[in-house]
Amino acid sequence: MLRVVLTELALFLAPFIVFALYLRFGRGLDSALSGWSTTAFLLCSLAAVLLVAGGLVLFEMEGRQPTAGSYVPPTWKDGVLVPGHIE
């Protein structure tokens, strides 16, 4: 779960970091706040929300298991625990 939280946090912060790096190295601004406008902040926020939403959708799709078949609960066979699975 910590991996998911850190991934989503990184996806949220990425647009802000990229824009700050663009201001620093692309435009050569020395002040960190001189290039930020309301429009730039809103666009970075929109990009961040879209990245987080896309990351959550991909995370949900990755975790899905096949739903066709019947569920077989965990069992002990020859002293070994066989995990539950779908057949």
Secondary structure as UniProt FT lines:
FT   HELIX           2..21
FT   HELIX           22..26
FT   TURN            34..35
FT   HELIX           38..62
FT   STRAND          71..72
FT   STRAND          75..77
FT   TURN            78..79
FT   STRAND          80..82
FT   STRAND          85..86
//
